[in-house]
Amino acid sequence: MELSNLNEVNKEQINHAGARYTPQIDPEAPNIQVSEVLQPFDALAYSKRLEERLANLADELGEEWNRAPVEAKEAFKRRKQSPERVVELLRSISNRSPNDDKTELRQLTRATRFAKGKTSEVSQKLRSQHREADEEKQRDINNKISLNQNLSQSLERVSTVVEGPELPLLRDKTLFLKGEWGTGKTHFLCDLAEIRMDLELPTLLVLAETLPDDVPPLEGICQLIDSVSSPEQLLTELQSFGEEVGKRSLLLIDGINEADRELWRDELASVAEQVEDYSHVGLTLSCRTPFDEQILTSEAENHLVQVEHRGFEENEFDAQIEFFDYYNVPAPHVPLLTPEFSRPLFLKILCEAITRRDQSDQQGYLRSVASGQRSMTDILEHFAREIGEDIEADFGLIRKACWRIMKGTSTGPTHRSGIAGIMADEMQEFVTKEDAIDAIKDETSLSDPEAWDLLDRMISDGLLAETLHRNQGTTEVVRFPYQRFGDHIIARHLLAEYLKTDSETAVRRSFYVNRPLGQIFELVGNNLRFAEPGLAEAIMVEFPRRVKRVLPKEERELAFYIPKKRQYGEPIKDIFLDGLYWRSADSFTDQTDDLVGFYLEELDERVQRETFDVLVGLASRPGHPYDADRLYGYLDDMEMAERDEHWSEYLRRTTDYSTIHRIIKWVETAPVDEFSENTARNAITLLSTFLTTTDRHLRDRVTHKLYLVGLAHPGLLFEETLRALSFNDPYVRERMLASCYGVAMSMWADPDGDTLRSEIPEFAGELVKKMFQEDSDYGTKHVLSRQYAGGVIELARRIGGDCISQGEIDLTDPPLNQIDSPFRDSDSIDEDALEDVESAFHMDFSNYTVGGLVPDRGNYVDDHPEYQAVLKQIKNRVQDLGYTYEDFESIDNEIDRRNTRGRDKTKVDRYGKKYSWIAYFEMYGKRVDEGVLPTYENEVRPPDCDIDPSFPTEIKEWKPKLPELFETEYSEYCDWISGGPNPSYEDLFVKDTVDGVDGPWVLLDGKIEQASLDALRIFTFLRGVLVAEEDVSVLKQELRETEYPGNRNIPDPLEDYYTYAGEIPWSDRYGSYLREDNGSAKKNVEKAFGSHRGSSNGVEVEIPVHVFAWESHHSQLNQVSGMRFPAPALSEHIDLINHNETFDLFDSNGNRATIYREFQCDNARYDSWLLYIRKDLLEKYLEETEQTIAWLPWGERTLDHQELQAKSDELSELHNNYEHINKGIIAYQEDICD
């Protein structure tokens, strides 16, 4: 057998798949990979992708382990199971072939679990140390926490492989792929076969329906290949092919439910056992649920690794956009949230239905699809007509015959035909195959054999679906492929036949228990569900339209017309809530409100959360009766504590697949710049309601999404923020203002910021009026809220000149004595009355956080009078906000327990902590106004600020051409350390073009690390300093005489820990300790080659760069840090401004003025960076400050961490003699310009 024989079979089978594999018909069709399905197949095949994934995991974990804090290293000392061991095992497994020993797989599982547990313990110890440390040490510990967190996250990524199906599939050889109809199983396997054929990897694809009946499956497959006579020969040939490429050959058998299921039930375990004897063969079987239950035996399950294909569930909105783009239909401006929209086949059907409509009607049609069932039925009709055309042609039937067979026709009040009609007669969602044959023969003149052939064809082409019905045994039956569609077609038959609409009384009688419609609502299963819940839901949705001529508009809710004992139970709740998604907008009535209110307020918390989840989905639809404005109003009417007990608790308990998180993901993928005003406003309003949550990561994500919508629609964000000022939860106000400030920082000087520049002056004026004027309605001491608002006002003035008067500006600068304090005088507060809020204050918050508000108090000095007064005021404020121990005890205890088990990303604050944070930030502002704070280097922003609302993006990469440093071979590491190259990077100092941008450009600062494959490393700092020309010679002399240029001999740039990226370079918070009293910037002048900062020795130099050093522990969404920028004095002197989505700065004309890039050299552990400034701007500054620039490149030849540790004794003398150091000096005027 040749590989070409397999490929011939594959192509025949793919052709047989037909429309189920769209790329076979059109190679440009959407073809989205589902990683949750693809990755297990990589493991089964021992694919190159798996090798790369394991190697990348090993490299990443190795890097994080090398960077890990000493506390982590100590925790694993003398431990066999360690991150280092995990790395070793990952690398070994990534290089193994299918016939290697599998012992290491079990070892990897044990090592990963142990390493995760130990790393978590280290994290807890570091946090404990952080609480005990003073402010200076806390920064060092913060860095350790961040490094340990990175290690923990890297281990977590390894764990997803270890604990998932991938690791077992390296050992076992049979993958069982299951999923519902239409999720894309056939498409995936055909696609996999195509990809593997292109890569010349041995693959055999077989559609089970093409195999002969009554023949064992492997023997049937042999009949497809002329040169193969037995299963043993087939598997032996596949084994040989696999051995040749060092991977597993794949035998892919699709749709075993569509073949002889009894045969597969009998043979499946045997087939899997036969494959187990062949190390280089992997078997895949796909099956539609629920037929897996009919086919799988317990014996067979022992041989299988099961993987479920859920369609596009993990990337549903990406898939929707791909399909809409391909079919050239308008992208939806509402999230399509129901499960149908994550199915590949349904998306195809939907898009084809949309394309046949006029272009002007497509967006409206799509909206109606998202919110109304009638359009959904239209889609099914389109599908039936399109698929049915070929079937009708092949069977000689008239046009639309297939649709009539399915839907039926009514020729009188009691006559029905069609499959739906039979279902209605039987009051069930399926028919037997015999009944389906009767429906076919009623509509056609086909004989019995022809009718059976037609039924099989309608099933295989997807117009009907087979399933199992369990009732005193298991029966194969036929249903509609999308149950919801079928239910509504059947419901219309039932309502047309049995709903009497002569009067209200007649309507009620139609649902009596002894009537056909009443039987649909018969309770079964211990009264926990209706007999046919799908039909019941469809009837409930269709009911308002059917009774509009007899019942008043506000009294058309079916629940009020069925017997009372069924009106409010669990079953009616389920179908009512599920059906709300599918109702037309005009069917929402006062009675609907009554039911929703009942489920929100009268039943248990679980029902309340289910109701909220549905309401959130409806609230995503602008203009809907239950749109975001309606939800906002409902929540706004509550007191904060009541809302937190219910709504915020719903938010906290949501999962990644809940409606909340799916809407957030939708905002990430949707074309927000194309949103209509109503859509954008609705999205902003809905997102704002999520801000009450104590889930930090969720709150940060929501703030980011508000920022994204605000970039495209700043005026709407501003309007909604002004409305949110009256919302009685400071969490909402604070983050709405934060998103406004983020948008303003990003767009105030950006070329695309015209809309913002036109909207911000009026908004700023309103903020002054509402927040800063005396007796303003929403004035606050909350330091973060007023800083966000003040930043917006400052930028408005920069944009609009006199749009804000100096007097109004003065109102925003501390002290804000015109704003009333929310705190009572401590002497007037009864200590005993605060007992109810004591539980909100844990020791660390009281001692360290609140203690930080009292500068002259030491840690644990609890009897400090001023501290006692401040703490008492904060506790009283928490009480005023509504927190009580009685209301939140059980919730906060549960959150505490979860936090001890969770990771930082899932950190959730107790409600007591939420109320305490609010009071803390208010007290912080009060203390600033009193002149008590700030105390640390003029830093006004509190160190507990928790997000950078400008949301800096990833740093752009660009790698210049670098010298080759490792061409010479060194027999000993000592030779490399002492005699290796001194790299020359002179051609980087001045460049005509950087990253494709014309200059010329001059380097201000940089660092480059290069490494070899065999542990050799060399790093070089390219430090630029500004110096008087006459001091250049002295600088050279000092460098020559200094053996080690580190240890601040060349002064380091200063760092900003709490400045937002968007505040660089225009804000006086950028380099706040390099500012005059009026806010103007001053130079960062230091002594080079002095012994320490402030030394009188050495050479005076100006440090031209400044570091953005935001601490990553604040938020998972703010992980970008360490970028270099021109120092404040240099930035101010040449009038630099920022633009959106870049760390490059621009001149006042909008031309690029600086370029900052990072890159990673091959084999290097750490990133390299380069900061350039445009030559004409630098020369202007140098001329006007009478300086030149000199570069002090210096660095070290060294080794990888492990080798360096191993050779430390051997290399110590070389290090002591500084033989590993390379250094030099290049003067701009002398060495470059000349």
C-alpha positions, -999 to +999 in steps of 0.1 A: +000+000+000+012+035-009+005+068+008-013+078-024-038+050-018-048+066+015-051+100-001-073+087-028-097+073-002-095+105+017-105+126-013-134+103-021-147+105+015-144+143+016-164+145-016-190+123+000-192+147+030-206+173+006-220+205+022-209+193+056-174+203+046-178+238+032-141+243+022-145+214-003-170+236-021-153+270-015-117+271-001-123+307+011-152+297+033-149+303+071-127+276+086-121+284+123-100+261+144-113+251+178-082+247+200-100+227+226-106+200+199-074+205+179-049+201+208-060+166+218-055+155+182-020+170+183-013+147+212-029+117+196-007+122+165+025+132+183+023+162+160+050+189+155+026+214+171+025+193+203+063+192+203+065+229+199+038+235+225+055+213+251+089+229+243+075+264+246+059+255+279+093+242+291+111+273+279+086+296+295+086+277+328+124+275+327+126+313+323+102+320+351+120+295+373+153+312+366+137+346+375+118+332+405+125+348+439+149+332+463+119+322+485+107+300+457+141+285+452+143+277+489+109+261+489+121+235+464+155+228+479+163+191+481+129+184+465+127+159+437+095+174+424+102+210+414+096+234+385+130+224+373+119+188+372+087+198+353+109+216+327+131+185+324+101+162+319+084+185+294+115+187+273+120+149+274+084+142+265+084+167+237+112+148+220+098+113+225+084+091+198+052+071+201+069+038+211+089+053+240+082+044+276+053+063+291+065+064+327+075+101+324+038+110+317+028+100+353+059+117+367+050+149+349+015+148+365+029+144+400+057+170+396+033+196+382+007+191+410+034+193+437+051+224+421+018+242+419+010+236+456+044+247+467+044+279+446+010+288+461+025+284+496+054+307+486+029+333+474+011+332+508+044+336+527+054+366+505+021+383+510+025+378+547+060+394+546+046+423+525+021+431+553+049+432+578+073+453+558+079+490+556+071+509+524+106+506+510+108+469+515+073+464+502+084+474+467+110+447+467+085+422+480+060+433+454+085+424+427+090+390+443+053+385+444+050+394+408+079+370+398+063+342+419+029+349+403+045+345+369+059+312+379+025+301+392+008+311+360+034+293+339+028+261+360-010+266+355-005+266+318+014+233+321-014+220+343-040+225+315-020+200+294-014+176+323-049+175+336-067+176+302-071+149+275-037+156+259-014+137+283-036+105+283-036+106+245+002+103+244-003+070+261-037+058+248-044+055+211-082+060+207-099+094+208-137+095+209-150+128+195-186+135+204-209+164+200-245+175+191-258+178+156-243+207+137-213+214+159-188+206+131-174+172+138-174+161+102-160+194+091-132+192+116-121+157+106-122+165+069-102+196+076-077+176+097-073+150+069-067+178+043-041+195+065-023+162+071-023+152+035-007+186+026+020+178+052+024+143+038+015+127+071-002+093+069-040+097+074-070+076+065-104+093+067-136+071+065-172+082+068-189+054+087-220+057+066-200+045+036-190+012+053-209-020+044-235-033+069-229-066+088-192-064+082-167-057+111-156-020+108-119-027+100-128-053+074-152-028+059-125-002+057-102-027+040-128-030+012-122+007+004-085+000-004-078-024-032-043-033-020-054-042+016-069-075+024-072-077+062-073-055+093-039-068+103-024-057+070-042-023+073-028-016+107+007-029+099+008-006+068-003+024+089+023+014+116+050+015+089+039+049+076+040+062+111+074+048+119+088+064+087+077+099+098+083+093+135+047+101+143+014+083+146-006+075+115-042+086+121-073+065+112-103+089+114-137+073+114-165+098+113-201+095+123-204+060+137-239+069+147-248+070+110-238+034+104-249+002+119-250+012+156-256-023+169-225-035+150-204-006+164-216-014+199-205-050+195-172-041+177-159-009+192-139-023+221-124-049+198-114-022+173-097-001+200-079-032+214-065-040+180-052-005+175-035-006+209-010-031+196+004-006+171+025+022+187+025+044+157-013+043+149-039+066+165-076+060+161-104+086+161-141+079+162-167+106+160-203+102+172-233+125+176-249+127+210-270+111+224-261+081+203-229+077+222-250+063+250-264+037+227-230+026+212-205+029+241-202+000+265-183+001+298-156-021+282-152+002+252-150+033+275-119+018+292-100+022+259-112+057+249-102+093+257-134+113+252-134+148+238-165+169+233-169+192+203-190+222+214-189+241+181-176+276+183-186+279+220-151+291+230-148+317+203-184+322+192-182+359+185-150+355+164-168+328+145-199+350+139-177+378+125-159+354+102-191+341+088-207+375+084-176+388+067-175+358+043-211+362+033-208+400+032-236+406+056-236+433+083-220+424+116-246+422+144-248+451+167-262+430+195-246+399+210-261+367+196-261+347+228-283+317+223-265+283+218-276+280+182-253+309+172-222+289+182-230+261+158-211+262+125-239+247+104-265+271+119-243+301+112-240+290+076-278+286+073-283+320+090-259+339+067-274+323+036-308+333+047-297+369+052-280+372+018-312+365+000-328+396+015-323+432+002-292+448+016-311+476+032-331+450+052-303+428+063-294+445+096-330+447+107-335+411+098-305+401+118-319+421+148-352+403+144-334+369+143-317+378+176-350+386+193-379+370+176-389+334+168-408+341+136-376+350+118-360+319+132-387+297+115-380+316+083-344+305+086-354+269+089-377+272+059-348+287+039-326+258+050-352+232+041-357+248+007-320+252-001-311+217+010-343+202-003-338+214-039-312+187-046-332+161-028-364+170-047-345+169-080-330+135-073-364+120-062-385+138-089-405+158-063-422+191-068-406+223-054-407+228-016-419+192-011-393+187+017-405+217+036-442+206+033-432+171+045-416+187+076-440+215+083-473+201+070-502+220+055-536+228+069-566+224+047-591+228+074-595+233+112-589+196+119-568+184+090-530+184+092-503+166+075-465+166+077-441+155+104-449+186+126-486+178+124-480+142+136-459+155+164-487+179+174-512+150+173-490+130+196-480+160+217-443+152+215-412+165+199-404+135+178-421+109+155-413+073+149-397+065+116-428+048+105-449+080+112-423+100+092-428+076+063-466+082+065-459+120+063-437+115+033-463+094+015-491+119+023-471+146+005-457+125-023-465+095-045-434+076-035-435+039-029-425+025+006-388+018-004-385+052-021-400+069+010-375+051+032-347+062+009-360+098+010-362+097+048-326+085+050-316+112+026-333+139+046-315+127+077-281+125+061-284+160+046-295+174+079-332+183+073-341+158+100-322+143+128-322+109+144-322+106+182-332+082+209-364+082+229-364+064+262-397+051+274-398+015+285-368+009+264-349+029+238-365+037+204-349+054+174-370+084+164-368+114+142-369+151+152-362+184+137-324+192+136-328+224+157-353+215+185-363+251+191-374+255+155-393+223+156-410+231+189-424+264+175-437+247+143-454+221+164-467+247+189-484+266+160-502+234+150-513+228+186-525+264+192-543+265+158-561+233+167-568+235+205-566+271+217-601+285+219-601+323+216-638+331+218-634+347+253-610+349+282-629+320+298-624+299+267-587+307+267-584+295+303-604+263+297-580+255+268-553+248+294-573+227+318-556+195+327-580+174+307-575+194+276-548+187+250-529+220+256-532+215+294-515+181+290-484+198+276-481+214+311-486+182+330-460+178+357-437+148+358-406+138+376-417+146+411-434+177+398-400+192+388-407+196+350-433+196+323-438+165+302-427+183+271-408+214+283-397+225+248-432+225+235-444+242+267-419+270+262-428+274+225-465+276+234-457+302+260-438+323+235-464+320+208-494+326+231-494+364+232-497+367+194-525+341+193-547+359+219-541+395+209-577+398+196-593+386+228-571+396+257-560+431+267-524+440+257-511+439+293-528+406+301-514+381+276-490+361+298-497+324+296-486+317+331-517+335+344-540+313+323-529+278+333-541+262+366-529+282+396-509+254+412-486+254+381-482+292+377-452+298+400-434+265+403-400+255+390-412+242+356-430+273+346-400+294+358-377+274+335-398+277+303-407+313+311-371+325+315-357+304+286-385+317+264-379+354+271-350+354+247-373+344+218-402+367+224-410+396+202-407+429+219-445+436+218-452+405+240-436+419+271-464+431+293-472+442+329-478+405+337-444+397+323-430+423+348-450+407+376-435+373+369-399+386+365-404+405+398-416+374+415-385+354+404-362+382+415-377+388+449-398+359+461-379+328+454-344+316+464-310+330+454-305+304+426-337+315+409-328+351+413-294+345+397-310+326+368-334+355+363-306+381+364-287+361+337-317+362+314-323+399+321-287+407+313-290+390+279-322+409+272-305+441+284-279+438+257-306+446+231-311+484+226-347+494+224-360+462+239-385+466+267-359+451+290-330+470+276-300+482+297-318+513+307-345+493+323-320+471+342-301+502+353-332+518+367-341+487+386-307+486+402-305+523+408-336+522+430-319+499+455-298+508+484-262+498+480-262+470+505-294+455+492-280+456+456-248+440+467-266+412+485-284+403+453-270+418+421-233+420+430-236+384+444-250+373+410-220+390+393-195+373+417-209+339+411-209+340+373-187+317+353-166+323+322-196+310+301-222+331+318-241+358+299-220+385+317-187+372+305-200+365+270-212+401+267-178+413+278-162+391+252-186+404+226-175+440+232-139+429+226-148+414+192-176+436+180-170+466+156-177+492+183-168+520+159-197+510+137-222+509+166-252+532+163-258+557+190-284+535+206-263+504+205-233+522+220-253+539+247-270+506+256-236+488+259-222+515+281-252+515+304-252+477+307-215+475+314-217+502+340-241+480+361-214+454+363-191+477+381-206+470+415-188+437+417-162+428+442-145+405+417-114+426+409-106+410+375-142+413+364-143+449+374-111+456+356-124+439+324-156+459+325-136+491+329-115+482+299-146+475+278-161+508+288-128+524+277-130+505+243-165+517+236-156+552+248-127+554+223-153+552+195-181+570+213-166+594+239-197+617+241-220+588+250-195+576+276-194+611+291-232+614+292-236+580+309-209+589+334-227+621+344-258+600+350-237+575+370-227+603+394-260+599+411-257+561+413-254+553+450-224+530+447-190+548+446-175+518+428-196+526+398-188+564+398-151+558+403-147+534+374-170+553+350-148+584+357-117+562+352-128+550+318-135+586+308-100+597+319-085+567+301-103+577+269-092+613+273-056+604+280-055+582+249-072+605+224-067+641+235-038+646+211-044+617+188-050+624+151-083+604+153-094+623+184-115+650+168-147+636+183-133+636+218-118+671+214-153+684+205-171+666+233-147+670+263-151+707+270-188+705+278-182+673+298-154+689+318-176+719+326-203+696+339-178+678+361-167+711+376-203+720+383-214+686+396-182+676+415-160+705+425-181+736+431-192+744+466-225+727+474-222+705+442-245+675+442-218+649+437-187+664+453-165+637+469-134+632+490-128+600+471-093+606+460-094+583+429-127+596+416-117+632+419-083+626+404-099+609+373-123+639+370-095+664+376-075+647+349-103+650+324-107+687+333-070+693+329-070+677+294-101+697+284-082+729+292-052+718+272-075+711+243-099+740+246-077+767+261-103+789+279-131+763+280-123+759+317-114+790+336-084+793+360-108+796+388-125+764+379-091+747+376-082+759+411-113+742+424-099+708+413-065+712+430-062+701+466-071+711+491-107+707+481-121+724+512-152+734+495-163+697+494-181+685+525-165+655+543-186+623+547-169+616+580-183+626+614-160+640+640-144+610+658-154+623+693-191+621+683-189+585+673-200+559+698-174+531+698-200+505+709-222+513+679-195+502+655-195+466+667-217+456+637-189+466+612-159+452+631-159+421+609-153+442+578-118+451+591-091+424+591-058+431+608-038+438+576-061+464+563-064+481+596-027+480+604-011+486+571-036+503+548-055+525+573-022+529+592-006+544+562-030+574+565-012+583+597+024+591+587+040+592+622+025+559+634+045+527+634+031+493+625+010+477+652+009+509+673-028+505+679-030+530+707-018+559+685-045+586+692-047+599+656-048+564+642-076+555+665-096+585+655-091+579+618-100+542+621-131+550+640-142+575+614-136+549+586-156+523+605-185+547+610-184+556+573-186+519+564-217+517+586-232+547+569-227+531+535-249+502+547-226+474+556-237+452+585-223+420+599-257+404+599-263+409+562-229+399+549-214+374+574-220+342+555-211+357+521-179+373+533-169+340+551-174+321+519-153+346+499-125+343+525-125+306+521-124+308+483-096+334+484-073+311+503-077+285+475-078+309+445-051+325+424-045+362+421-065+365+389-096+353+407-091+375+437-125+387+450-128+412+478-152+406+507-181+431+508-166+443+541-134+451+521-154+469+494-170+492+518-137+497+536-119+506+504-145+532+496-141+548+530-103+545+528-101+564+495-125+590+509-104+594+540-073+596+518-087+625+500-097+641+533-062+637+546-048+653+514-070+683+519-059+686+555-022+686+544-014+654+562-008+635+530+011+631+507+044+622+525+063+601+500+083+620+473+053+643+466+033+614+453-004+624+455-018+592+440-023+565+466-001+534+463-033+513+463-046+527+430-057+495+413-058+501+376-042+522+348-073+534+329-053+542+298-048+505+293-013+505+276-011+480+248+017+455+242+051+469+233+059+469+196+088+447+185+116+456+162+150+439+160+179+456+144+208+438+127+233+428+155+269+416+154+276+379+155+293+372+188+295+334+190+314+324+159+345+316+179+344+283+198+356+283+234+368+251+249+363+264+285+338+288+300+367+306+316+380+315+281+347+330+272+344+350+304+379+365+302+386+366+265+352+368+248+342+396+224+335+432+234+304+438+213+303+469+192+269+485+187+281+518+173+259+515+142+229+516+165+236+550+180+225+571+150+203+555+124+186+570+093+156+546+097+142+528+127+114+502+122+106+516+088+103+552+101+126+577+085+147+599+108+175+603+114+173+589+149+196+591+179+197+564+206+189+577+241+190+544+260+191+507+254+200+473+265+209+442+244+212+406+255+226+380+231+231+343+238+243+312+222+228+277+222+254+265+246+249+287+277+270+317+266+254+351+273+264+387+270+244+417+279+253+454+272+237+486+285+238+514+259+234+542+284+232+577+270+239+607+293+238+644+286+269+662+296+288+695+291+312+691+262+341+701+283+333+673+307+334+645+281+372+639+286+367+637+323+339+613+318+361+591+297+389+592+323+364+582+351+352+553+330+387+540+323+395+541+360+363+524+372+366+487+371+329+480+375+305+506+359+275+492+377+263+500+413+250+534+401+284+546+389+264+554+358+232+568+374+201+548+367+170+566+353+143+574+379+111+554+379+074+561+381+054+535+400+019+551+401+019+573+369-005+561+342+010+553+308-014+578+292-001+606+315+033+604+298+046+630+289+021+658+294+010+654+331+028+668+361+023+634+376+050+621+352+082+624+372+063+643+399+095+644+420+112+662+391+089+692+392+090+727+404+062+741+426+043+754+395+045+719+379+072+726+353+097+699+348+133+701+360+163+681+348+173+648+364+210+658+372+232+633+389+269+626+394+284+599+373+311+578+390+303+593+424+299+567+451+262+571+456+232+593+447+238+629+456+276+625+458+297+656+453+323+635+434+322+625+398+309+641+367+276+660+365+253+644+339+217+648+329+198+615+327+177+619+296+153+589+301+126+580+326+111+546+334+074+537+334+075+512+363+039+504+369+036+475+393+019+446+376+002+433+408-024+460+406-043+444+378-041+415+353-050+440+326-020+462+333+009+439+328+029+462+305+057+480+323+094+489+321+092+511+291+117+540+287+106+575+277+124+609+274+127+624+308+101+650+318+125+680+313+134+669+278+098+660+269+085+694+281+113+714+264+105+700+229+067+699+234+061+661+231+027+646+232+013+611+233-010+592+208-033+562+213-020+526+212+017+534+210+046+542+233+062+564+208+058+601+214+051+629+189+059+665+184+033+692+185+028+689+147+019+652+151+052+639+137+068+609+154+094+622+178+106+591+197+106+553+190+107+527+217+110+491+207+117+458+225+129+425+210+143+391+221+175+377+206+177+340+198+184+319+229+183+351+252+164+349+284+155+386+287+141+412+264+163+439+248+152+475+243+161+506+224+148+542+228+154+566+200+147+603+196+145+623+164+179+639+157+167+674+151+147+675+184+177+662+204+201+686+188+177+715+195+176+705+232+214+700+233+221+734+218+197+752+241+210+735+272+246+737+261+252+699+263+262+670+242+252+633+244+277+606+253+271+569+254+285+547+280+281+511+267+291+485+292+281+450+301+292+415+311+300+382+295+283+356+315+266+322+314+231+308+318+219+308+354+224+270+359+259+270+344+269+301+363+259+285+396+276+253+387+309+271+378+307+298+404+339+287+423+358+282+391+349+317+378+351+336+411+387+349+405+377+362+370+347+380+384+367+394+413+392+408+387+363+422+365+376+402+335+341+396+324+333+434+320+333+452+287+330+490+286+335+520+265+325+556+258+313+573+226+309+610+224+283+623+199+303+654+189+337+637+188+330+602+176+297+605+156+294+640+141+331+642+132 
